[in-house]
Amino acid sequence: MLLGLITHWGLFRYWWVTIKLTLTAILTGVILFVLMPRLSAAAAMATGPSAQTFAIAERLPLAVAPAGGVTLLLIAVILAIYKPPWRLRIRPTQGKNPS
């Protein structure tokens, strides 16, 4: 956020910056609220006194969340490299009279 605020790109001036900010917020939420609790539960299940194997329904979320995260990170990197010129909002030019 600091880089967006101190550079000419801004936070909400270009679509790609806003999309990257949204992707970062989504990834942070997924890691904190989906992946971390499931990893803790899986570790407890695998290393507990009565270790068990995981069913497919238990393994699938542990594979889907990181795969989705990698995909979103790849999109963020592509946006950072490509930097599409589309602006989120167009500011009126000063000093020009429309008539």
C-alpha positions as CSV (number, residue, x, y, z in Angstrom):
1,M,0.0,0.0,0.0
2,L,2.9,2.3,0.8
3,L,4.3,2.0,-2.7
4,G,0.9,2.7,-4.2
5,L,0.6,5.8,-2.1
6,I,4.1,7.2,-2.8
7,T,4.4,6.4,-6.5
8,H,2.7,8.0,-9.5
9,W,0.7,4.7,-10.0
10,G,-1.5,5.4,-6.9
11,L,-3.8,2.9,-5.3
12,F,-7.0,3.6,-7.2
13,R,-5.8,5.3,-10.3
14,Y,-5.1,2.3,-12.5
15,W,-7.1,-0.9,-12.8
16,W,-4.0,-3.2,-12.5
17,V,-3.0,-1.6,-9.1
18,T,-6.5,-2.0,-7.7
19,I,-6.7,-5.6,-8.9
20,K,-3.3,-6.4,-7.4
21,L,-4.4,-4.8,-4.1
22,T,-7.6,-6.9,-4.1
23,L,-5.7,-10.1,-4.9
24,T,-3.3,-9.4,-2.1
25,A,-6.2,-8.9,0.3
26,I,-7.9,-12.1,-0.9
27,L,-4.7,-14.1,-0.6
28,T,-4.1,-12.9,2.9
29,G,-7.6,-13.9,4.0
30,V,-7.3,-17.3,2.4
31,I,-4.0,-18.0,4.0
32,L,-5.1,-16.8,7.5
33,F,-8.6,-18.1,7.6
34,V,-8.7,-21.2,5.3
35,L,-5.2,-22.7,4.8
36,M,-3.6,-22.2,8.3
37,P,-6.5,-23.8,10.3
38,R,-6.7,-26.7,7.9
39,L,-2.9,-27.2,8.0
40,S,-3.0,-27.2,11.8
41,A,-5.8,-29.8,11.8
42,A,-4.0,-31.9,9.3
43,A,-0.8,-31.8,11.2
44,A,-2.6,-32.8,14.4
45,M,-4.3,-35.6,12.6
46,A,-1.2,-37.0,11.1
47,T,1.1,-36.7,14.1
48,G,-1.4,-37.5,16.9
49,P,-1.4,-40.6,19.0
50,S,-3.7,-42.4,16.6
51,A,-2.3,-41.2,13.3
52,Q,-4.7,-41.6,10.4
53,T,-4.6,-41.4,6.7
54,F,-6.5,-38.6,5.0
55,A,-9.6,-39.1,2.9
56,I,-9.9,-37.4,-0.4
57,A,-12.3,-34.9,1.0
58,E,-9.7,-33.9,3.6
59,R,-6.8,-33.8,1.1
60,L,-8.6,-31.8,-1.6
61,P,-8.8,-28.4,0.3
62,L,-5.1,-28.7,1.2
63,A,-4.3,-28.9,-2.5
64,V,-6.9,-26.5,-3.9
65,A,-6.0,-23.5,-1.6
66,P,-2.3,-23.4,-2.5
67,A,-3.1,-24.0,-6.2
68,G,-5.5,-21.1,-6.2
69,G,-3.0,-18.9,-4.3
70,V,-0.3,-19.6,-6.9
71,T,-2.7,-18.8,-9.7
72,L,-3.6,-15.4,-8.1
73,L,0.0,-14.6,-7.4
74,L,0.9,-15.4,-11.0
75,I,-1.9,-13.0,-12.2
76,A,-0.5,-10.3,-9.8
77,V,3.0,-10.8,-11.2
78,I,1.8,-10.6,-14.8
79,L,-0.1,-7.4,-14.0
80,A,3.0,-5.9,-12.3
81,I,5.1,-6.7,-15.4
82,Y,2.6,-5.8,-18.1
83,K,1.1,-2.7,-16.4
84,P,-2.0,-2.2,-18.6
85,P,-2.6,1.5,-19.2
86,W,-6.3,1.5,-18.4
87,R,-7.2,4.1,-15.9
88,L,-9.8,3.5,-13.2
89,R,-11.2,7.0,-13.5
90,I,-10.4,9.8,-15.9
91,R,-9.5,13.2,-14.5
92,P,-10.7,16.2,-16.4
93,T,-7.9,18.2,-18.0
94,Q,-7.4,21.6,-16.4
95,G,-7.4,24.7,-18.5
96,K,-9.4,23.3,-21.5
97,N,-12.8,24.7,-22.2
98,P,-15.2,22.1,-23.7
99,S,-17.0,24.7,-25.8
